[in-house]
């Protein structure tokens, strides 16, 4: 079934790219798609989305590998959707390996990509169709053989600041020959073998209605209502985590202090949120059990209500603590591993791991009350604690009724 696509583990390869001095300066993203798909275009888009989700959005700075550049070939259908182009543009070089014919339509696509701040990679076979024209439309030429470009063409490249990328380097002799040509980037097992990253197996219970409403909200005229976006995002746990990681990455969070979801939405802005959410939706990587989600939201709202009377407690931190105390169940991931990779504040992490600090005390109150409700619903006293619980039920119902 199409909605189940993406539930199996998905593996990407990152091929190290070195410069002429053997410094690791970039990585090339490689991925495959299923060969038995009925809809080849849909499958290609899905595979691309899953690869970008794993390498760019899910892994944060680890995906972009610090200050190194990420080289990735994108299908032409993806280039027709500029809102899906991954960011940040200065750290990405985009290839068009599947392009077979050089025409005005393709040249227009390349110009649009470059105007957005990306570098463009073209294969040598495409470049040789009209070198004079492509000299003004590309930034990197990908070579498979040292004999592909003549001396006259090679002499023109430095003035245009066009770099040469060597593919499948397999020997010292080949390395020395390419170095004599003045090549800039080297990709091949001779220098380094690729590393493989597998995304974990995902559940099949996707909150598709919330995803659709969220995407719709991002494109409505009143899409500047960040509170509304926040309400929708918390209903899709995988997006919640991805947005936090993205906003707390070194590229977006220059201050270094961990930010919550409200601030994360503000930092990323509508364009980046659209890009991230559309990509992850195409990747079908937003598993969520509706029952578990309801339990997590009740706990989150209850933590918020309990923290409200205390000036020293941030209600948003309390909400995040309650929600993330069940995030491992929502995402079907190991709890400690998830917390180790989440850009949450130290007080929230300590509350989640050790139930320590004021936030930990609030969380313990919620958990104890949940057990009391489960064990003896009719005998629960109508005290202030239970009042917060009942308010949390009301808030959760109102939120989930919007689906």
N, C-alpha and C positions, 0 to 999 in steps of 0.2 A: 504494500500500500504506500502511496506517495508520502502520507504523513508520517510514516515510520522510517523513511529514509534518513539516515544520519544518526540512528540509534546505535549502530555498531562502532567499534573503535576506528578512528581515522588517523592515519599516519602521514606526516609530512617529513620531507628531508630538507635539511639546511646544508648546502654545500659551501664550505669556506672559500672565499675569494681573497687572493693575496695581491699585493702590488709588486713592482719589479724588485723591491728590496726584501721580499718575502714577509711583509707585515700583513696580518689578517685585517683587512679593511672593510670587507663586505661579506654578505652571505646570499646565496641564491636559493630561493624557495622553489621546491619541486614537489608536485603532488600528482596524483592520478585520479581518474574517475572510473566508475563502473562501466564495463563494456556491454552489459546486457540491458541497458536502459532503453525503454521504449521511446522516450523523448530525449534525443541527444543534446539539444540546446539546453533544455531544463536541467539535465544531468550535469552538463558542463558548468552552468551557472552555479548549481548547488555545490559541486566539487570546489570551484573557485572560492565560493563563500566560506566553505568549511576550512579551506586552507588559510585564507586570510583571517578568519576568526581565530584559528589556532595560533598563527604566527604573529599577528598584529594586535588583535583585540584581547584575546584571552590571556596571553602571556605578558602583556604590558611591556616594560623595558626589557624583559627577558626575550620577548618575541622580536623586538627591534634590535636586541643585542647591543645595548648601550648606544654609543655614537656611530656604530657601523651602519653602512647602507644596506638596505634589503633590495635585492634584485628579484623581480618576479615577472613572468610572462602572463599576460592577461588575455582572455578571449576577446575577439572583436566586439561581441555582444555586450561584454562588460564595459568596454570603452564608450559604448553608446549611452551609458548611465553614469554621467559625471558625479552624481551624488553618491555612487558606490565606490569611487576611487579611494583607496586607503590613504591614511595620513599618518604622520606629517610628511608632506610632499618633499621637503629637502632631504629626507632620509630614505627615499625610495627611487629606484630606477625601474621603469616599466617597459617590458618587452612586448613585441608583437610577432612572436615566432610563427604564429599560424597564418599570418598574412602572406598571400601568394602573389598577388599582383599589385604593383604600385599604380595608384590612380589618384585623382583629385580628392575623392572621398576619404581615402586613407591619409593623404597629406593633411587634410583638414582636421582629422582626428589627432594626428601627431602634433599639429600646431596647438590645438586646444590643450593637450596634456602638458606641453612645455609651458604654455602661458600660465598654467596652474602651479608651476614650480617644480614639476617632475622632470627627471632626465629620461630620455627616450632611448631604448636599445633596439637596434634593427639588425636582423641577421644579414650576413654578407651577401647571400644569394639575392635578397631583396635590394640591398644597396647597389649591387652591380647592375640592376635593371636600368638605373639612371643615376649614376654617382653625382653628377653636377647638381641635379635637383635635390637629392637627399642630403647633400652637404649642409643645406640650410634648414633641415627638418629633423636632425637627430643629434644625439650627444655621445652615443657609444655604438660601436660596430662590433658585432659578435663574429669571431672567426672560428672556423673548424679546420683550417689548413693555412700554413704560412704562405702559400702561393696564391691566395684568393685575390689580393689587391696588388696592382702594379706599383712601381716606384713613384710614378707621377702622382698617383692618387694618394699614396702614403705621405708624400711631401706636403700636400695641401691640408692634412688633418690638424697639425699643431696650430696653425693660424686660426682655425675654426674651433679650437679647443675640443676637438672630437677625440675620444679615447678608444682604445682597442681592447676588447675582451676576448681572451683565449678560452676556448671551451675544450674540455676533455684532455687536458694536458697529462701525458702519460710517461714522459721520460726526461732525463736531464738534457739530452741532445735537443729535444723539442723546446725545452725551456730556454736554452741558450740561443737557439735560432730566433725565437719570438722576442727575446730580450734585445737582440741585435736589431730587430725591426722597430724597437721602441714601443712595444706593447705595454699597456698600463695595468690590466687586470688579468689574473690567471686563475682558472677554475679547473681542477682535475685531481684525481687520486694521487698523482705523483707528489703533490705538496701536502694534501690533507684529505682524509676521507670524510664523507658527509656524516652528520649526526641526524638521528631520527627521533622525532617527537610524536608520541601517540596521544591523542585526546582520549579521555576515559570513555567507556561505554555509557551511553545515556539512557535514561528512562523513556518510556513511550507516552507518558501522560503530559502532553503539552498544553499550556494555557493559551490556546490559539485565539480565543475571543479577546483576551487581554492584549495579546500581541497586535491584533488587527485594530483594536480601539486605540492603542498607543500609536501605531503608525498613522492612523487617521488624524489623531490629535496633533501629530507633528506637522501635518500639512494643512490644517485648518487655518482660517484667517486669524483666529485668536490663539495661534500656537505659542504665543509669548506667555501664556498662563503656565508658569513653571510649577505652581502648586498642583495643577491638574496633571502635568507630566509626572511629577513625583508620585502622585497617587497611583498612576498606571504602572510606573516602573516597579514599585514595590510588589506588584502582583505577578511579576515575572522574575523570579529569583536569579536566573542566569544573567539577565540584563542588568539587574541590580549590581551583581558582582563585577560584570564587565565594565560598567560605567564607573564604578569606584576605582577599579584598577587603572582605567584610562585616565581619569581626572587626576589620579595620584601619581601618574608616571612623571618622570623627570622632565619630559617635554612640556606637559601642561601645568604641572604644579611646581612652579619655580621657587615658591616659598619654602617648600620642604615639609610643611606641617600637614598632617593627614586631614582630609576634608570629608564631610559627610555627604549624603546623597543630595540634599538640597543645594549645597555649594557645588557639588560635582556637576549637577545639571547646569548651573550658572557658568561654571568654568568652561565646559565643553561647548555650550551654545547649541542652537538649533541645527546648524549645518552638520556639526560633528555628531550630534545625537542621531540625526537622520541616517548618516552614513553607517554608524555603528549598529543601530537597531535594524536597519534594512539588511545589512550583511549577516547579522546573527540570525535574523528571521529566515533568510534564505538558507542559512546553514542548518536550520532546524535543530538548534542546540539549546532550546529553552525548556527543559523538562520540569514539570511541576505537578505534583499531586494536589488536586483541589482540596482534599480533606486536610492534608498536612499543611497546605498554605493557609487554610482557615485557622488552624491551631496556632500557627506561627504569628499570624496577624493579631489574633486575640492577645497573645502574650506580649507582642510589641506594643499594642495600644495600652494594655494594662500597665506596662512599665512606664509608658509616657504619662499616664494619669497619676501614677504613684509619685513620679518625680516632680510633677508640676508645682506642688506647694513648697518645694525646697529650692531656694535661690542658687545654692551651690551646685545643683544638678541641672544639666542641660536636657530638657525633655526629648530633643532629637537624638542625643546620645543614648538615652534610655530606650527609645523606640528601636534604634539600631541594635542595641544589646539584646533586646527581646527577640527581634526578628532573626538575628544571626545566631542565636542560641539553637535554632532549629534549621539553619541553612544547610548543614551537612545532610539532613534527611531530605530536604527539598531538592538538593542537587545530586544526591546519591554519591557523595564524595566523602573520603576519610576526613573526620573532623579536624584533627591536628594538622594535617596537610593543608586543608582549606584555610585554617586560621593563620598558618605560617606564611601564606601567600596573599592574605588580604591586607590592603592598606588601611587598617583601622587604627584608631588612637590607642595608646598604651592602656588607658583606663578601661576601654572597652575590651581589649584583648585579655587583660587580667580578670575582668569580670566573667568573660566567657570561659577562660581556661581554669581559673582558680576560685571563681565566685567571690573575689576579693574586692575591697573598696566599696564606696557607696553604690555604684552601679551593680556590683555583685550582690549587695544586700537586697536591692530592689528586685533583681532577677530571682533570688532565692525566695523572696516573698511570693512572687508570681507562681513559681514552680510548686511551692508548698500549697498554695491556694488551689491550684489546678488539681493536685492530688486529693485535697479535701472535697472539692466538687465532685470528682470522679467516685470517691468512696461513699459519700453520703450527701447526695444532692439536696434532699429535703431538710437536712439538719444544719446546713451552712448558715451561720449567723448573718443577719442583715447589718453588718458593720461597714465601716468605711472601706475596708479592703474589698469586701464583696461588691460594694458600690462601684469601685474602680473596675472590677471584673465585668459587671453588668454594662457599664459604659463602654468597655472594650468590645463586648458582644455587639452592642448597637453600632459602634463605629465600623467594626469588621463587616457586619451585614450591609451597612450602607455602601461600603467600598466595593464589596463583591457583588452587590446587586447591580452595579454599573456594568458588569460584564455582559 
